[in-house]
C-alpha cells in the first residue's frame, strides 16, 4: 500500500498535469503572468499589515526584501514616499551594539536578516541606502559569529551554525564591501562537510540534503572562491533529480512534494554550477604550475600561489561575471519550470500573489521566490539565450543575479559604487 507521502506526490502530479493541459487549451502555452496583480499584492506588504502578521514581527526585514525584490523583478519602481519609508525602516533595524541588522527595530542582529536588509538596500539603491550600511560594523558583526575552528558561522549570538549562516555572512560581506580573507577562511571546508551521500548539501554536517541549504552552501563557496572538496558532479545529479517530471518545478528533498519556492533555491544552483566548473578549472591550472628553465608548465603539485590569494582571485572573477559558460546549456528544463510557476503557483481566482502549490494560499515569501525562479529560468536556462514561455509582453521578467538574488542591474550599480 503506498504511503501518504507517495499518494500526495501522485495527487500533486495529477493536479499539475490537469492545470498544464487546461492552460494549453486556453492559451496554446502557459498561463500569462498576472504582473499587475502580483505587484499590487507586494506593495501591500510594504504598508500597514493586519494583526495576523504579528507572528512575523522578527521577519519584518525579510518582508521588506521579499516585497522590494519581487517588485524589482516585475520591473516596478517604488514611489518616493515608500522608498524613503523602507530605507528609514531598515536603518532602524540596525543593531548598533552588535553591528548587524535585526528582524525589526530594537531586535538582536541576525545573519539572515542582515542579508535580507542588505539585499533590500541594494535593490533600492542610492546614496541614502548606502549610508545605512556601516562597513566596519558589519565586518565586526560577522567576525563575532565566525567559528574559526570549523569555518562556519553562527546565525546570531549564542545561535546555531549552519550552511545558511555561511551564505548570509558571505553574501552580506560581499554586498557591504567587507568580504576579505578573514571572512572567507574555512567556508569551503565547512560546506564540504555538509554535503551528503546523495549529493545535496544539508544544514550542518550529518544533516539531510535540502534545497535551501544546497543553494546557501554552493553560493557561499562561490562567494569565497573556495569549493573545498565538494563533489559538484554528484551535487548536480541530485539537483536534476529534484525537478518533477510532470509538475516541472522542484522539490526540496528526496520524496517530497514540488514547491514553488524551490524554483529559486534549486533552480538558482544551476547557473552557479556552470560558473563553478570554470573557476575550479582555473584553480587547478594555477595550482599545477611550475617553472622549468624559465618556462611555466603545467603538471606540478606545487601550489604556486598561496591558497588565500588564489581564493580571492577566483571569488573576484566569479562575482564579476567573468565566467558565464553561456554556451553550456543548463541541466534543468527551464520551460517546464516556467510552466510550473505560471500554471500551478498563481492562484485560481485571479488574485495577486504566488503560492507553494495548488490548493495552498499565497504569501509574500513564495511570491518573491517564485518570481526569482521564473526570472532565472528565462535568463539562465539554455545556452545564454532568453527563453520566455507564454506571452512575452506579460511574462518577461527582469534578470536577477543568482549569486545574491538581487536584480542584476541593481546589483551591478551597487557593486560599482563600492569600488
Secondary structure, DSSP 8 states (H G I E B T S, - for coil): ---HHHHHHHHHHHHHHHHHHHHHHHHSSS----HHHHHHHHHHTTS---GGGGGGGGGHHHHHHHHHHHHHHTT----HHHHHHHHHHHHHTB-TTTSSB-SSTT----HHHHHHHHHHHHHH-SHHHHHH--HHHHHHHHHHHB-TTTS-BBSSTT--B-HHHHHHHHHHHHHHT---HHHHTTHHHHHHHHB-TTSSB-SSTT----HHHHHHHHHHHHHHT--TT--HHHHHHHHHTTB-TTT-SBBSSTT--B-TTHHHHTHHHHHHHHHHHHHHHHHHHHHTEEEETTEEEE------S-HHHHHHHHHHHHHTT----TTS--SS-HHHHHHHHHHHSB-TTS-SSBBSSTTS-B-HHHHHHHHHHHHHHHHSSBTTB----S-HHHH----EETTTTEEHHHHHHHHHHH-
